[in-house]
Amino acid sequence: MDFQLNEEQRIFKKMVHDFADQRLAPLVPALEKSGEVLDHKVMPLYEEMGLLGICLPERFGGGGQTAFEAILAIEELARVSPIIAFPVFETNVGPIRVVDQFGTEEQKQRFIPPACTGEKLMAVAMTEPGAGSALTDLSTKAVLKGDHFVLNGQKRFISGGGHSDLYLVYVRFNEIKGAKGIGGIVVEKNTPGLSFGKQEEFMGLQGMPSSDLIFEDCLVPQENLLIPQGDFAKLMQAFDVERCGNATMSLGIAWGALEASKKYAQERVAFGKPICEFQAIQFLLADMAMKVEAARLLIYRAVTNAGTGLPSVFESSVAKCFSNEMAKEVTDMALQVFGGYGYSKEYPIERMLRDSRGWPLAGGTVQIQRINIAGAMLGRRFNQR
């Protein structure tokens, strides 16, 4: 068992680290104030750096590496801002991986190359007004008529909503109840019958687009069917790698808060000496470091064990649940290190704290992760009804 990065991974990680600090960090304050979606400014840079489709097949324009390299990049970018990291998240551990793992050859050729160039981002549309954690209650319907599916229903809190070019939509086929009736279909942004609700205003994650998706007799070609009814397990299996990406967003935020706190504690003077000389601050920094390191190891384990495939439910759920809660704790401790300055918008800590609070809700709540963990441990599924 080797806990060290190899030489190529160290070079890659350092390259992304420097790129994030030098090219992207200066953009974050203005982004936070404006709420602007940054894709159009950074996507050419990401393509140039080879950060899009890192773990997608080379024959489609990807990097042909494992998900671990993608996680390294997301961690470094989220350290600066999860908004900065989001395009890399979407093109590596988002729904495009469902296409890569389960799509037909024609679907792979159609959807993966544009993701690798940043030309077209794909978002996942799962949550509905009446179906979040209880995903098998979803009511968005798809009915096959001729060579098209007709979609009707509504999705809510869709990250990338109104902005992404493609949507992997979880739908119910043929009125079949429960998981057996659920599958996935790719819907393009300009498809007739698809419209978008207002852009959400959230506590944190400023600049991350999110809106409802509204389907009113939306006509989608039959060849866009990615996961047919009865294969709901494949959708959830592919979602395990997105859980690892979600966990890495939390890790990056917490790591950024720790790095900022270390720097501040050595510069800030009180009672005639740097505050890092005080045991109270040392304890905070040590606790923050332990939590960050533990989360990093859990994420790395899940992704490394997956290799070029998909992580286990147990390992991805443990990593997500721990990392989500860790980020809230670490950013709160960072604010304490900064004192009153941490509460000021002139410093990044209050933004990091707000941003950390979104990830325990996205991609399956921490409560759902605990149910996943218990189920995997005991080798059974628990009926929540």
N, C-alpha and C positions, 0 to 999 in steps of 0.2 A: 504494500500500500504506500503510495507516494503522494505526499501532501504538497509537493512543490510544482510550480509551473515549469514546463520545459522552456528551452531558450526561445523558441519561436513565439510561444505564448507570452513570455515576459516582454519581448520586443513589441508584440502587437498591443499588449495592455499599455505599455509606456507610450506608444504612438497615439492611442486613443486618449490617454490621460492628457498628454500635451496638447493635442488637438482641441479637447474640451476646454482646457484652461485658456488657451491662446485665442481660439477662434470663436468659441461659443459662449463662454462665461460672460463676456462683455454685452451680449445680447439679452441676458436674462432680466436685468432690472426694467428695461423698457417693455419687455414682453409682459412682465408682471403687471405693470401699470395699464397697458393698453389691452391686454387680453388677446392680442393678435395671434393668429395661427401662423406658425413660423415655417411651415413646410416649404413654401416657395423659395425662401432664402437659404435654407440649409440642405435641401435635397440634392442639389448639384454637388455640394461639398461632400455629402455622405456617399454619393455614387463615386466621386473621385477617390475617396478614401477606402472604398470597397466595403462599406459598412451595411449595405443593403443586400439581403439575401446571403449573408455569410454562410449559413448552414443549408442553403438550397443547392440543388445539383448544378454542377458546372455546365452541363449541356444546355441548361436553360438560362445561363448567365449568372448563376450564383457562385458562391465561393467554394462550395464543396467541402466545407469543414463541418465539425460537429456543433451541436447546440451550445456546447461549453464555450467555444470562442465567441458566439453571439452573446452569451450571458456576461462574459468578461467585458464586452463593449458596452452593453446596457448598464452594467454596474458603474463603469467610468463616466458615462454620460449622465446617468441619474444622479451621480454625486454632485453635478453642477445643477441639474434640473430634470425632473421626470418629463417635462414638456420637450426638452431637448432630446431626451432619449426615446420619445414615443415613436417617431418614424422607424427607428431601428428595431424597436420592440415589435411593431406591426409587421415588418417585412422579414422577421426572423422567427418569432415565437407566437405570432398571431394566427388568424385563420388561414393564412396562406400555407401553413404547415399541414392543414387538413387536406388541401389540394395536393400537396407533395406526397402525403402518406396514402391517401385514398382516392384521389382523382383519376380519371381516365387519362390516357396519353394525350388525347386532344385537349382536355381541360388543362393539363399541365402546360402544354405548349401555348395555350391561350392566356392563362392567368399568371404563370410564374415569371416569365421574362419581364413584363411591365413592372412587377414588384421589385425585381432586382435592379432596375434602372430608376425607380422612384416615379415612374410615369403614372402608375395606378396603385393606390393603396387600397387594401381590403380590410374592412371592419367586420366584426362579428355582431349579429343582432339576435340576442337571446331574450333579454328581460322584456316583460310586458307590464302594463298597469296592474294586472292581477296575477302575474306569475314572475317571481324573482327567484328566491330560494326554492320555491315549489315549481321548478321548471317544467315538470311534466304536466302542469296545469295549463300550459300555454294554449292559446286559442287561435292564433294566426293560422289560417287555413290555406291549403293549396289543393286545387281540384284540376285534374288533367282534362283539358278539352281540346281534342285534336292533337296538334303538336306543340301546344303551349299549356303551361300551368297558369291558373288564375288565382292570384293571391288576394286575400282580404284579411285585415287585422291591423294591429298597431303594436309597435315596439317602443320601449321607453329607456331613457338614460343610455343611449347607444353612443359609446365613445367613437368619435369620427363621424357621427351623424350629420348629414348635410355637407360634409367636407370630403369624405372618402369617395373613391370612384366605384368601388364594388362592396357588396355586403353579403356575407354568408348568413343567410336568414334561417333560423330554426323554425320550422313550420309543422303543422299537423296535416297529415294526408288522410283523405277519405273518412273523416269523422271517427277514426279509430282512437279510442281512449287510451290514456296512459303513455308510457314510453314507446310502446310498440307502434304507435301512429306517427312518431316524430322522426323527421329527417332534416336535411339541409339543402338549400338551393341558393345559388349565386344570383344576386339581382344587381344589375348595373344602375348607376345613379340616375341616368336620364330615361329609364324605362317608363313608358306611359302608365299611369296609375300609382306611381310612387311619389309621395310628397313628404315634406319634412316639417316638423313642428318648430317652435321657437328654440333658439339656442339657450341652453340651461346656464344659469349663473350659480356657480358652486362656491363653497367656502374656500376651497383651494384649487390647485391645478388650473390656474388662469392660463388661457391659451390652448386648452385642450377642448376641441369642439365636442359637443354632446347635444343630441336632440332626439325627439320621437321620429320614428319612421312610420308612415301611414300608407297602408296598401288598400286601394279601392279598385277592385277589378283590375289588378296589376297583371299584365301579361308577360310571362317569362318563358323563353324557349325551353323546350324539354331537355335539350342538351346541357342546360345549366344545372340540372339535377346532380348534386355532388354526393349526397348521402341519402339513399332511399329509405322509406319507412321500414322500421324493424331493425335498423342499424344505429339506433340512438347511442348505443355503447361506443361506437366508433367516434362519434362527436365528442363524447365525454372523455374518451381515452386521449384524443388529440388535445383536449383542453388541459391535460396534465402539464404539458410543456408551457402553456400560457400561464398556468399557476406559478411555474418557476420564474417566468418573466415578471409576473406581478410581484413575487417575493423579492426579485432583484431590484425592482424599482424602490421597494421599501429599504432594502440594504443600501442602495446608492444614496438615498436621502439621509439615512442615519450616518453613513460613513462621511458624507459631506458635513453633517452637523458636528461629528467628532473632530474632523480635521480643522474646522473653523474654531472649535472650542479649544483645541490644543494651541493653536496660533494665538488666540485671544488671551488665554491664560498666561502665556509667556510675555505678552506685551502690556497687559493691564496692570497698573501699579496701585496697590492699596496698602496703607500703613507703612509706606516706604519700600515695599518690595513687590515683585510680580506675584499675582494671586496664585500661580502654580506652586508657590512655596507653602501655601496653606493646605493642611491635611484635608479639609472639607472639599476643596477643589480637586485634590488628588484622588479622593474616593469617587467623586463624580466621574472624573475622566477614566478611572480604572473600570468602574461599572459599565460605562458606555463602551469601552473597548472590548470587554468580555462579551457583551451582548452582540456587538457587531461581528466579532470573530465567530461566535457560535452560529449566527445566522448565515454567515458566509460558508461555513463548513457544511451546514445542512443543505444549502442550495447547490453547492459544488457536488456533494454526494449524489443528490437526485439527478442532476444533469449528466454527471460523469457516468453513472450507472446506466443511464439511458443510451449512451453511445450515440449512434446516428439515428436511433429510434425514438421512443417516447418514454418518459419517466413512469415510475409506478405511482399508483394513487396514494399509497402510504407515504412514500418519500416526498412527493410533490406537495401533499397536503400538510405534512409536518413542516416543511420548509416555508410554505406560504403563511400558515397560521403563526408560527414563531416569529417570522420576519416582520409580518404586519404589526404584531403587537410590540415587537422590539423597537420598531421605528418610532412609534408613538412615545415610548418610554425614553428613548435616547434623545429625541428632539426636545422633549420636555426638560430633560436634565441639561441639555445644551443651553436652553433658555435660562436656566438657573445659573449656569456658569457666567453667562453674559449679563445677568442681572437686568436692570432697567433697559440697557441697550438691546438686550435680546427681545424685548417687547416692542421695540421700535421698528418701523418699516424701513428705516435707514440701514438696517442690518438684515442678513438673509435668514436668521434663525426662525423668526415668526412665520415666514413663508414656508420654510421646511416643515415646521410643526403642522401647519394647515395642510400642506401637501401630503404629509404622512397619514392623515386621517382618512383619505379617500381610498387607499388600497385595501384596507380590511373590509370594505364594502364591495369593491369591484371583484369580479371573477370568482364569486362564491364567498360568502361571509366567513369570518373565523369560526362561527358556530357550526356552519356546514362543514368546514374543514375538520372540526373535531368529530363530527359524525362519520365523515370519511375515514378518519384515522381509526376510530373505534371499530368500524365495520371491517376495515382491512386487517386489523389486529385479530379480530374474532372470526374472520372468514365468513361473514354473513352480512346481509343487507337489513337495515332497520326500516320498517314501514312507519312513516311519520303521520299517517292518517289515523 
